[in-house]
Amino acid sequence: MSIDPKLLEELQNKRAVANAAGGADKLEKRKAKGQLSARERLEQLFEPGTFQEFGMHARHTCQRFGLQDKELPYDGVVCGTGFVNGRAVAAYSQDFTVGGGALGRIHAKKICDLMDYAHDIGIPVIGVNDSGGARIQEGVDSLSGYGQVFFKNVYLSGVVPQVAIIAGPCAGGAAYSPALADFIIMTEKNANMFICGPDVIKAATGESASLDQFASAAAHASIAGNIHLIAEDDAGAMALASELLSFLPSNNISDPPHDLDHNLNLAPDPRMNELVPATSKEAMDVHEVIKLLADDAHFFEIMPDFAPNIVVGFARISGVVVGIVANQPIVKAGTLDIDSSDKGARFIRTCNIYNVPLLSLVDVPGFMPGLAQEQGGIIRHGAKMLFAYAASTVPKITLIMRKAYGGAYLAMCSADMGADAVFAWPTAEIAVMGAEGAVKVLFRKELKAAEDPAAKAKELSEEYREEFASPYQAAANAMITDVIEPSETRARIALALRMTLSKRDTRPPKKHGNIPL
């Protein structure tokens, strides 16, 4: 006996309908704008032949407001699993050519079922957002669907990596699902994300604003800080998601994909000595330090356009995956302010969730002074950095390169904040404040009485640095593991990372700490 040919023909016809999506005309229009179809996006993401679709034959059941006559293949969202860099990943891709990719009850159920599957087997989830929003014809069922998706986002948070890709419109309540993910990637063109559009803003406030001002990838990346990476196009977004996952484990109980067979090169690198400016007054680009530390000089930076006075991202050092948090002296002198504190704290907590060791590169003169910062809550925001580091149980290695003053010294993971190893260059200055400021406070009378106040201030500043701010002073008080030559940095950090990978740090039983938000 053999299967009835009519049944096979019916199956092929249904698959053809699904592959046709919203029709050839709509697909051609997308192609003309440089956009891929929902299925093509997943084909770009997954290794060839590994995609297993979930719910191709799912359909909406609404029989009102004209929906009874509409064919919505796979209910406007393609869901499934496949392999990315040899590892299993779950992904869904909304299809704007099918009913505008609008979310209804079945659409939401497909996403939630896929997320449950990812949770149960412990694999990352990638969601491609390209939707006109809620399916109005389904009324409260559509709103309920969004609520279910948000609940699953939170349920999976801290369990498996979640990456959201904004590749089309993402408006209103729909924007909150990406906002709940670990990372957001947005395409430079053809994508926007907002809660209220220009017309609503105009009607409610009288303000005139274009989408480019608040809804574009550039606006979200540099001003709002809502997204982490910008992709040139759809294919670029899939490539970024793939590379991002290459630094992360599949779930929170697995280790990152370290390459411990990598050669552990412990030879000094004299190029690091050459990077250090002659005086602490001269700026130093921390990207150049990171390049010398990272394998193949490759650094996968996160949020490069937002709060650039702090630099965060992933690298490998002698094969060990590491999350780097670094002050950037060439921007705002590397001070910590409201935005950089938020950016740093979020990245630190993400690394801790996924067992990624942390490397802190310190060159910080303090928290940013100013009325706007004080009124904006710099105390609350700065406390996020302290909380994030103190709560982290992953290996924590700190390098004090130059300035480390005041509370910002602590906020960049000093030994007191739980660093497992703290190294300092001979150029390091560790004190409550900079030498010049300290001298003005401590020796006000002496400076007034001096024949040459400027020369006296310089003399006292040098004495203060040597006696109170020297790295050897901190080392004498067991606050620094070792003072090292810059050329030794990569070797020392590589050794420290290898040594601490077996770290186990248990904390008191509790639901979670109460981070200041």
TAHU-V976289 format. One record per residue. RES is the residue in one letter. SS is DSSP state (~ for helix, > for strand, _ for the rest). Layout:
RES/SS ; RES/SS
//
This chain:
M/_ ; S/_ ; I/_ ; D/_ ; P/~ ; K/~ ; L/~ ; L/~ ; E/~ ; E/~ ; L/~ ; Q/~ ; N/~ ; K/~ ; R/~ ; A/~ ; V/~ ; A/~ ; N/~ ; A/~ ; A/_ ; G/_ ; G/_ ; A/~ ; D/~ ; K/~ ; L/~ ; E/~ ; K/~ ; R/~ ; K/~ ; A/~ ; K/_ ; G/_ ; Q/_ ; L/_ ; S/_ ; A/~ ; R/~ ; E/~ ; R/~ ; L/~ ; E/~ ; Q/~ ; L/~ ; F/_ ; E/_ ; P/_ ; G/_ ; T/_ ; F/_ ; Q/> ; E/> ; F/> ; G/_ ; M/_ ; H/_ ; A/_ ; R/_ ; H/_ ; T/_ ; C/_ ; Q/_ ; R/_ ; F/_ ; G/_ ; L/~ ; Q/~ ; D/~ ; K/_ ; E/_ ; L/_ ; P/~ ; Y/~ ; D/~ ; G/~ ; V/> ; V/> ; C/> ; G/> ; T/> ; G/> ; F/> ; V/> ; N/_ ; G/_ ; R/> ; A/> ; V/> ; A/> ; A/> ; Y/> ; S/> ; Q/> ; D/_ ; F/_ ; T/_ ; V/_ ; G/~ ; G/~ ; G/~ ; A/_ ; L/> ; G/_ ; R/~ ; I/~ ; H/~ ; A/~ ; K/~ ; K/~ ; I/~ ; C/~ ; D/~ ; L/~ ; M/~ ; D/~ ; Y/~ ; A/~ ; H/~ ; D/~ ; I/~ ; G/_ ; I/_ ; P/> ; V/> ; I/> ; G/> ; V/> ; N/> ; D/_ ; S/_ ; G/_ ; G/_ ; A/> ; R/_ ; I/~ ; Q/~ ; E/~ ; G/_ ; V/~ ; D/~ ; S/~ ; L/~ ; S/~ ; G/~ ; Y/~ ; G/~ ; Q/~ ; V/~ ; F/~ ; F/~ ; K/~ ; N/~ ; V/~ ; Y/~ ; L/~ ; S/_ ; G/_ ; V/_ ; V/_ ; P/_ ; Q/> ; V/> ; A/> ; I/> ; I/> ; A/_ ; G/_ ; P/> ; C/> ; A/> ; G/~ ; G/~ ; A/~ ; A/~ ; Y/~ ; S/~ ; P/~ ; A/~ ; L/_ ; A/_ ; D/_ ; F/> ; I/> ; I/> ; M/> ; T/> ; E/_ ; K/_ ; N/_ ; A/_ ; N/> ; M/> ; F/> ; I/_ ; C/_ ; G/_ ; P/~ ; D/~ ; V/~ ; I/~ ; K/~ ; A/~ ; A/~ ; T/~ ; G/_ ; E/_ ; S/_ ; A/_ ; S/_ ; L/~ ; D/~ ; Q/~ ; F/~ ; A/_ ; S/_ ; A/~ ; A/~ ; A/~ ; H/~ ; A/~ ; S/~ ; I/~ ; A/~ ; G/_ ; N/_ ; I/_ ; H/_ ; L/> ; I/> ; A/> ; E/_ ; D/_ ; D/~ ; A/~ ; G/~ ; A/~ ; M/~ ; A/~ ; L/~ ; A/~ ; S/~ ; E/~ ; L/~ ; L/~ ; S/_ ; F/_ ; L/_ ; P/_ ; S/_ ; N/_ ; N/_ ; I/_ ; S/_ ; D/_ ; P/_ ; P/_ ; H/_ ; D/_ ; L/_ ; D/_ ; H/_ ; N/_ ; L/_ ; N/_ ; L/_ ; A/_ ; P/_ ; D/_ ; P/~ ; R/~ ; M/~ ; N/~ ; E/~ ; L/~ ; V/_ ; P/_ ; A/_ ; T/_ ; S/_ ; K/_ ; E/_ ; A/_ ; M/_ ; D/_ ; V/~ ; H/~ ; E/~ ; V/~ ; I/~ ; K/~ ; L/~ ; L/~ ; A/_ ; D/~ ; D/~ ; A/~ ; H/_ ; F/_ ; F/> ; E/> ; I/> ; M/_ ; P/_ ; D/_ ; F/_ ; A/_ ; P/_ ; N/_ ; I/> ; V/> ; V/> ; G/> ; F/> ; A/> ; R/> ; I/> ; S/_ ; G/_ ; V/> ; V/> ; V/> ; G/> ; I/> ; V/> ; A/> ; N/> ; Q/_ ; P/_ ; I/_ ; V/_ ; K/~ ; A/~ ; G/~ ; T/_ ; L/> ; D/_ ; I/~ ; D/~ ; S/~ ; S/~ ; D/~ ; K/~ ; G/~ ; A/~ ; R/~ ; F/~ ; I/~ ; R/~ ; T/~ ; C/~ ; N/~ ; I/~ ; Y/_ ; N/_ ; V/_ ; P/> ; L/> ; L/> ; S/> ; L/> ; V/> ; D/> ; V/> ; P/_ ; G/_ ; F/> ; M/_ ; P/_ ; G/_ ; L/~ ; A/~ ; Q/~ ; E/~ ; Q/~ ; G/~ ; G/_ ; I/~ ; I/~ ; R/~ ; H/~ ; G/~ ; A/~ ; K/~ ; M/~ ; L/~ ; F/~ ; A/~ ; Y/~ ; A/~ ; A/~ ; S/_ ; T/_ ; V/_ ; P/_ ; K/> ; I/> ; T/> ; L/> ; I/> ; M/> ; R/> ; K/> ; A/> ; Y/> ; G/~ ; G/~ ; A/~ ; Y/~ ; L/~ ; A/~ ; M/_ ; C/_ ; S/_ ; A/~ ; D/~ ; M/~ ; G/_ ; A/_ ; D/_ ; A/> ; V/> ; F/> ; A/> ; W/> ; P/_ ; T/_ ; A/_ ; E/> ; I/> ; A/> ; V/_ ; M/_ ; G/_ ; A/~ ; E/~ ; G/~ ; A/~ ; V/~ ; K/~ ; V/~ ; L/~ ; F/_ ; R/~ ; K/~ ; E/~ ; L/~ ; K/~ ; A/~ ; A/_ ; E/_ ; D/_ ; P/~ ; A/~ ; A/~ ; K/~ ; A/~ ; K/~ ; E/~ ; L/~ ; S/~ ; E/~ ; E/~ ; Y/~ ; R/~ ; E/~ ; E/~ ; F/~ ; A/~ ; S/> ; P/~ ; Y/~ ; Q/~ ; A/~ ; A/~ ; A/~ ; N/_ ; A/_ ; M/_ ; I/_ ; T/_ ; D/> ; V/> ; I/> ; E/_ ; P/~ ; S/~ ; E/~ ; T/~ ; R/~ ; A/~ ; R/~ ; I/~ ; A/~ ; L/~ ; A/~ ; L/~ ; R/~ ; M/~ ; T/~ ; L/_ ; S/_ ; K/_ ; R/_ ; D/_ ; T/_ ; R/_ ; P/_ ; P/_ ; K/_ ; K/_ ; H/_ ; G/_ ; N/_ ; I/_ ; P/_ ; L/_
//
